[in-house]
């Protein structure tokens, strides 16, 4: 049996503020790369995160309020330009590229290739598949481990209701980033801009 594994170490698992899984993921990426500490709230405001009104008092500054549940947070894979604008505004030498699920021919190879290049894989997915929850959520993909055709991925989850390190089958991840449960999700790939 062929065993293959790829991993990035050095992520510090963080817990998100309400509706800020995206901001916590970006915060973990910046910390792993030694590029400074940014408050989640600062990142969230820059990315245009919308929150539930009941959580407004959890933030120092006034945050945009989501009027519909599907407007909470941000549509991560549609936020490539906002993420790159954040990098530019703070002179951070990184670049973000969005990869919707339909643009990835082989998710397994995509993960192996990018972890091998030390690129961060920030994944947006439907929780329906893993947690039986109808929300869309973000994690950092830290590892893939394949034994023959059976592959497991390990993600870092900032959600305060979930384990911080989660092992789950690759095929489950593939279903959760597709459009089976609604809008298509996928990955934001973070690499150095040089």
N, C-alpha and C positions, 0 to 999 in steps of 0.2 A: 504494500500500500504506500502510495506517495503522500508524504506529509509536507505541506507548504505553510509558511507563516510569515506575516509581515506586521510590524508594530512600530508605533511612535510612542516613546515614553516622555515623561516630563509634564503631562497635563496635571494641573491642580484642580480637582473637582470643586466646583463652586455651586452655590444654591442661588437660584434666580429670584429676583423680585417678581411680584405678580405680573403675568403676561410678558415677561422679559427673558424667555428661554434663549431667544436669538442673541440678545445683548450679553447674556452670561456665556454663551458659546464663543462669541467674539472676544470677550474678556479672557477666557481660558486660553485662546489661541495667542493673544498678545502676551500673556504671562509666560506661556511655554517658550515663546521666542525671545523673551527677555526685552520686550519693547515697551515696558512701562505698565503702570497700573492706571486704569481708567475706571471710574465709577460706572456701574451698570446704568444708572439713571442718565449719565452724560451720553453714553453710547445709545441708549434707548431714544433720547430726544433727537440725537443726530439721525438715527435711522427712521424716525417717524413712527415709533411704536405707539399703538393705541391700546388703552387699558379699559378694564371695566370700571364704571363710575364708582362702585363701592370700594375700589382700591386707591382712589385719588389721594387719600391722606397718607399713603405709604411712600409718597414721593415729595421731595422738597419743592420742585418746580411744578407748574401746572402742566399736565400731560394731556394729549388728545384723548378723547373718550370715544370708544367704539359704540356705535349705535346698534350693530348686529353682532352676534357671536362670531360669525365668520370673518369679521374685521379686526378681531383681537390680534395683538402683536403686529407682525408684518408678514407679507408673503415673501418669505426669505429668498427663494430662487428668482424672484422678480426684483430683488433689491440690490443686485450687483452694482449698479451705478451709485447708490447711496453708500454702500460699503466702501467702494473705491474713493468716494468723495470724503468719507471719514478718514481714510488713510492719507489722502492728499492734505487735508486740513491739519493733520497732526504730524506731517512729514514722516510717515511710517512707510518703510520700503517694502510694502507688500502689495499684491494685486489679487483681486477676487474675480473668479469666473464662475458663472452659473452653468450647471449641467442638469437640465430637466431629465427625468427618467427616460423619456422617449429619445433623447439624444445620446444615450449610453448603450452601445451595442452589447457589451458584456460587462455587467456590474462587477463581477469577480475580478476580471482583469483590470478594470478601471481602478478598483481599490488597491490591488497589488502594485500596479504601476505607480500610483500616486503616493502611497505610504513608502514605497521604495525610494522615492525622490524627496522624502521628508516634507511633502505637501500636506497641509491640514485639510481634512475632509469634514466639513460641517454639513450634516444631513438634516433635511426637513422631511418629515414623514407623518403619515396618519397613525395616530395611536390606536385606532380600531384593531389593527392586526396584533399588536403586542400587549396592549393593556385593556382592550375592550372599552375604549373611551373614544368619543367622536371628535376630539380636538386634533389639530395639527400641532406638532411639537418639533423642537430642534435638539439635536445631540451632536457630540463630536465623535467621529469614528476613530477609534484608537488602534484596533487590531483586527486582523482576519487570520483564521486558523483553519486549514483544510486538511482533512484526512480522506484521501480518495476524492470522491465527489461531494462529500458532506462537508460544508463550510459553516463556521460560526464566526460572527462578528462581535466585537466588544465595543460598546459605546459608553461615553461619559455623559450622564444625564443630569442636567441642572435642576430638574423638577423636584420640588420639596416633598412630593408624594411618592417618588420612585426611588429605587436603589440608585446610587451614584454611578456604579459600574455595572453594566448590564450585558450579559452574554445572550445572544439570540441567533437563530438560524438565518443564514444569508438569504434563503428563499423568502422568509418572512419579511426581511428588510426590503427585498425587491418588490414584493406585493405592496408594502406600505408606502413606497415612494411613487407608485404608479397612480393612475386615476380611478382605481377600483372604488374608492370611497369618496370621490369628489375631485377637486382640482388636483392637477398633477404636481407632484413635489420632486425632490431630487437633491443635488449636492451644490454647495458653494465650495469651490476649490480655492484654497489660499496658498499662494506661493510667493517667493521673493520676486521683486519687480526687476531685478538685474538679470 
